[in-house]
Amino acid sequence: MKKLSMAVMLVSALAVLVSAVSASAEAPSVWLCGNELVVKGTPCVTVSENLEPEFLEDMGVPARIECPPGSVFSYGTVGPGAVDETTKVEFLEEGKVCKPAAKAENLKGEEVANKCGKVNELTVVNLPWKTEIVLEGGVAYDLISSEPGYTSVCETLGIPVTDKCIAHEKGEGETPLIELVNLSETEPNGTLLVSAIFPLVPLSETEWAKCSVGGLNGLVFGENLLSAFLNGAAVSLEVSEE
């Protein structure tokens, strides 16, 4: 989404809200779960958590919401092959830990007063979010084929304002992509993890999410950590060329 995008995206899950590039793939890619290809009928369950502050923004207002690390969680599956999906996104304490950022950014790229004075509600929409791995310039991305998004209710001058931001709504904008990075460091139990990155700066303005208040000016940016489980046991998760 502009500069989702939830993620997440989410989902992230959220973004809510995501960024995009051209959707043509260079080579087939697949998910490896427990160092093996995912077998149909044996779901590889994934859980993600935001590693750093995750931001949901409508630059057309302008308004920016900041969710602290460890406050946005998404759940889903990967495989077989390159496909994956997000089936559930949760905000800690139902989004009450997410706060208005100190500043927001307007359409001129200037930091200005945040018109979101208080976050009353934060939810995601259009689950499940369906995605698939593609390679662009040697970089793996998760191509989003559905219309992920989020709804926020912010108080502006004491008046609740509902803003719904949808990525790629009814074909508007380019198909969103999220960068996927295999992490070389392992968890204490030896499992590998994958990082999903929602970049701050999109490649073009057509990649932004469409918001009900601010127009085609919405985005989510941050980084989520994905872990995997087979039959309830933690296993390694990787993106691999087929």
C-alpha positions in Angstrom: 0.0 0.0 0.0 1.1 3.6 -0.1 4.7 4.5 1.2 -0.3 -1.5 3.1 -1.1 -2.2 3.6 -1.5 -4.9 7.4 -0.4 -5.1 6.7 -1.6 -7.0 8.1 -1.3 -7.7 6.8 -1.1 -7.8 8.7 -1.2 -10.2 7.9 -0.8 -8.2 8.3 -1.1 -9.6 8.2 -2.1 -6.3 9.0 -1.5 -3.1 6.6 -3.7 -3.5 6.7 -2.5 -2.1 4.3 1.2 -2.9 1.4 3.8 -2.0 -1.2 4.1 -3.3 -4.8 6.2 -3.9 -7.9 5.6 -5.5 -11.2 4.0 -8.9 -10.8 5.9 -10.9 -13.4 7.9 -13.7 -11.8 11.5 -14.7 -12.8 11.4 -18.3 -11.5 9.1 -20.6 -9.5 9.4 -20.3 -5.8 8.1 -22.5 -2.9 7.6 -22.5 0.8 9.7 -25.0 2.8 8.3 -26.0 6.2 10.4 -28.1 8.4 13.0 -28.2 5.5 10.5 -30.0 3.3 7.9 -29.1 0.7 4.5 -28.7 2.2 2.3 -31.7 1.5 -1.3 -31.2 0.5 -3.6 -32.0 3.4 -0.9 -31.3 6.1 -1.1 -27.6 6.7 2.0 -25.6 7.7 0.6 -23.2 10.2 2.3 -19.7 10.5 2.3 -17.1 13.2 3.7 -13.6 12.7 4.5 -10.7 15.2 5.6 -7.2 14.4 9.3 -6.8 15.3 9.3 -3.0 15.3 6.6 -0.3 15.5 4.0 -0.8 12.8 2.4 2.2 11.3 -1.0 2.6 9.6 -1.3 5.8 7.8 -3.8 7.8 5.6 -1.7 10.7 4.2 -4.8 12.3 2.7 -6.1 13.2 6.2 -3.2 13.2 7.4 -3.4 10.6 10.2 -0.9 8.0 11.5 -1.4 5.2 14.0 1.6 3.5 15.7 1.4 0.0 17.1 4.4 -0.9 19.4 6.5 -4.0 18.8 4.8 -7.2 19.8 1.2 -5.8 19.5 0.2 -7.1 16.0 -0.2 -10.8 15.4 -1.4 -12.7 12.3 -2.1 -16.4 11.7 -2.4 -18.5 8.6 -0.8 -21.2 6.5 1.8 -21.6 3.8 1.9 -24.1 0.9 1.6 -26.3 -0.9 4.0 -24.7 -3.4 4.2 -20.9 -3.5 0.7 -20.1 -2.1 -0.1 -18.9 1.4 -2.8 -17.0 3.2 -3.6 -15.0 6.4 -6.7 -16.2 8.1 -6.7 -14.1 11.3 -5.1 -10.8 12.5 -5.2 -9.6 16.1 -4.2 -6.3 17.8 -3.1 -6.6 21.4 -5.9 -5.5 23.7 -8.1 -5.0 20.6 -5.9 -2.2 19.3 -6.0 -0.2 22.5 -2.2 -0.3 22.8 -1.9 1.3 19.3 -1.7 5.1 19.7 -1.6 8.2 17.4 2.0 8.8 16.3 3.6 12.1 17.4 3.4 13.4 13.8 1.7 12.4 10.5 2.9 12.9 7.0 0.9 14.9 4.4 0.8 14.5 0.7 3.7 16.9 0.3 5.9 14.6 2.4 5.9 17.1 5.3 5.6 16.1 8.9 2.5 17.8 10.3 0.1 17.6 13.3 -1.6 14.2 13.5 -5.4 14.5 13.0 -5.9 11.2 14.7 -6.2 12.4 18.3 -7.2 9.1 19.9 -7.6 5.5 18.6 -11.0 4.1 19.5 -11.0 1.0 17.4 -8.7 -0.9 15.0 -9.8 -4.0 12.9 -8.8 -5.7 9.7 -11.2 -6.5 6.8 -11.6 -8.9 3.9 -9.9 -12.0 5.5 -8.6 -14.4 4.4 -5.8 -12.6 2.6 -4.5 -14.8 -0.2 -0.9 -14.5 -1.3 1.8 -16.2 -3.4 5.6 -16.0 -3.7 7.1 -14.3 -6.8 10.7 -13.4 -7.5 11.8 -10.0 -8.8 15.4 -9.2 -9.4 16.5 -12.1 -7.2 14.2 -10.8 -4.3 11.3 -12.8 -3.0 8.0 -11.1 -2.6 4.6 -12.2 -1.4 2.1 -11.2 -4.1 -1.3 -10.3 -2.6 -4.2 -11.5 -4.8 -7.0 -10.4 -2.5 -8.0 -7.0 -1.1 -6.5 -6.7 2.4 -7.3 -3.7 4.5 -8.1 -2.3 7.9 -10.6 0.0 9.5 -9.7 2.6 12.1 -11.9 4.8 14.3 -10.0 7.9 15.4 -11.3 10.8 17.4 -10.6 14.1 15.6 -11.5 17.2 17.8 -13.5 14.8 19.9 -15.5 13.4 17.0 -15.1 9.7 16.0 -14.1 9.3 12.4 -14.1 5.9 10.7 -11.6 5.4 7.9 -11.4 2.1 5.9 -8.3 1.5 3.8 -8.2 -1.3 1.2 -5.3 -2.4 -0.9 -6.0 -3.0 -4.6 -9.7 -2.4 -4.1 -11.7 -3.4 -7.2 -8.5 -3.4 -9.2 -7.5 0.2 -8.2 -3.7 0.5 -7.9 -1.1 -2.1 -8.6 -1.1 -5.6 -7.0 0.6 -5.3 -3.6 3.8 -7.2 -2.8 5.5 -7.8 0.6 9.3 -8.5 0.6 10.3 -11.9 2.2 13.7 -12.4 3.7 15.1 -15.7 5.0 16.8 -15.1 8.3 20.1 -16.9 8.8 19.9 -16.7 12.6 18.1 -19.6 14.2 15.9 -19.7 17.3 17.2 -21.5 20.4 15.6 -24.7 19.2 17.4 -24.4 15.8 14.4 -23.3 13.7 14.7 -20.8 10.9 12.3 -17.8 10.5 11.2 -15.5 7.7 10.9 -11.7 7.9 8.1 -10.0 6.0 8.8 -6.3 5.3 6.3 -3.6 4.4 8.5 -0.8 3.1 8.1 2.9 4.0 8.6 4.1 0.4 6.6 2.5 -2.4 7.8 2.3 -6.0 4.9 4.3 -7.3 1.8 6.2 -6.0 -0.4 3.6 -7.7 0.6 1.1 -5.0 -1.1 3.0 -2.2 -4.2 1.7 -0.5 -7.6 3.4 -1.1 -9.0 5.0 2.1 -12.6 6.0 2.6 -11.5 9.4 4.0 -8.2 10.3 2.4 -8.5 8.6 -1.0 -5.7 6.6 -2.6 -3.3 7.7 0.1 -3.1 4.8 2.6 -0.2 2.6 3.7 1.2 0.3 6.3 4.9 0.0 7.0 7.0 -2.1 9.4 8.5 -5.6 9.7 6.9 -8.8 10.8 8.5 -12.1 11.9 7.0 -15.3 10.6 7.4 -18.7 12.4 6.0 -22.1 11.4 4.4 -25.1 13.1 3.7 -28.6 11.9 1.3 -30.7 14.1 1.9 -28.2 16.9 5.7 -28.4 16.9 7.9 -25.4 15.9 9.7 -26.0 12.6 11.9 -24.1 10.2 10.3 -21.8 7.6 12.1 -20.8 4.4 11.4 -19.4 0.9 13.2 -21.4 -1.8 13.5 -21.5 -5.5 11.9 -24.6 -6.9 
